[in-house]
Amino acid sequence: MSKSTALFIFSGLPGTGKTTLAKAVAKKVGSAYIRIDTIEQALRDLCAVDVGGEGYRLAYRIASDNLRAGLSVVADSCNPIELTRREWEGLALDAGVPYVNIEIICSDVQQHRDRVESRIADVVGLKLPTWLEVVSREYDPWTTERVVIDTAARSPAESEAELLGLLAARGLWENKVDVVPSG
């Protein structure tokens, strides 16, 4: 259960496990889940748009509506550049809610490559990037605080447990287990 409304800003290269963890957190905290891949593919399919920053701009508006309605939001995107990172943060500040930057990495290059090359798109019509496209993607160094989860040689459940523990330590998530009396 979420302790309060918050924005969980997920970032990381394709194939690191970012979407798996973002969905898990959204489910655990009971938040809205906004995925840039879904928005961008919808723009391509429905509007025949050659997508640039439009997907992020739409996501910001949807996230803002949800935050202002008192719902936490998990934002799932590569979020590779300083500009988009600051825009997500500004969105939370404008809504008066806390935020946390969460970068998902896979430090094992071979494992990361294997993941990228074996992925199957779960968004209809989405063309997944090749390994060469992933490693040559623009990805700015971080200049602000963030939670970093390295998914190399770990199960999704292990990475999820670590992330939820770090979010709980920051007061952004509280695991409340209902105790059912025996009897």
Disulfide bonds with the S-S distance in Angstrom:
none
